[in-house]
Amino acid sequence: MKTLFFILGLIITYSSFSQKKIAKDHLISDLDFLADKYEKIHPNLYAYTSKDIFENKLQNLKNEFNDSITSVDFWFKLAPIVNDLKHGHTRIETNQDEIGIMFEDFIKKGYKFLPFSIYVIDSIIYIQDIYTNVNGLKPGDIIFSINGNKSQDIISKLIGYKSGERYEYRLSYVERTFIWDFSFQFPSTSFEIEYLSNGQLKKIELLGITYEDTDKYSSEVFGALSDYTFDLIEDSIGIINYNACRKKEKFKRFLDSTFTTIQQKNIDYLIIDLRKNGGGNSDLNTFLFKYIYDKPFNTYKRIDVKVTDDIKNSHNFYSQFENDTMVTVAQLTIN
């Protein structure tokens, strides 16, 4: 079997190269291994979700196992439980070779993909762009259900496969991968859409599109997500979309240009949108803070590191400490 877990940067691999099924006792032992490893290496595993809730979910999953299943099916069941811990760097990913096998089977069965992209506001799904010629459905219409699945249930299910501390960050990735994720979770060749348009509740059935079409259309709508951009909403309001903390020198030039514009145009209000920011080099935040705050500030209160063999193997500095020691790095103040 081949099960691939990413646990705080630690990769555990079981060998095989086909989508073979994993026996029930191996599934259970994998869950025990995962829970034990998390407990040992994570400094604050239950900061957002209690230990009782996490353990109960794992036990319920164990009780579901009646027979052997593939590692992909195992991932579908386990990933939402791990992501519900709400730690952006604590997640699992399945083996890409076996995902490829599942995808090939999906195509052979004739399943198609949703022919539109979406955006979500306050858990309400809106049509963003439509990829086929459709009479009636248009951008901005509100989706109530797809093939009988209510919108709130769809969002609740799909967000379980996105990791992150913030709901908004996870939701932004649901939006970007919606046409694929929905189609895999609720496979079909066509899609009955119940939607609200101009105050009227309507229904329409849409044929699905091919995978090749999804790649072409979605790139037109989403494209590559820019690391950071600045735009004017109104004459006195600007917005920085701060989507990634990377490319330090480029960010410095971006800030210099942006705040020069803010000063020249006498902009009174600045919005900094962090909802899609997945992290990176925190030094970039320091550069930004210096533009908007003229007093000393703390970039972090403290950093706690739990010493384990895994940490020692990756960072020799921690070899001087006993296992299970909590090493605290004091806050960093910028003057």
Secondary structure as UniProt FT lines:
FT   STRAND          4..7
FT   TURN            8..9
FT   STRAND          10..13
FT   STRAND          21..22
FT   HELIX           24..41
FT   TURN            45..46
FT   HELIX           51..64
FT   STRAND          69..70
FT   HELIX           71..83
FT   TURN            84..85
FT   TURN            88..89
FT   HELIX           96..108
FT   TURN            109..110
FT   STRAND          116..121
FT   TURN            122..123
FT   STRAND          124..130
FT   TURN            139..140
FT   STRAND          142..146
FT   TURN            147..148
FT   STRAND          149..150
FT   HELIX           151..159
FT   TURN            160..161
FT   HELIX           167..176
FT   HELIX           178..185
FT   STRAND          190..197
FT   TURN            198..199
FT   STRAND          200..207
FT   HELIX           211..221
FT   STRAND          228..234
FT   TURN            235..236
FT   STRAND          237..242
FT   HELIX           248..264
FT   TURN            265..266
FT   STRAND          269..273
FT   TURN            275..276
FT   HELIX           283..292
FT   STRAND          297..306
FT   HELIX           309..314
FT   HELIX           316..320
FT   TURN            323..324
FT   STRAND          326..334
//
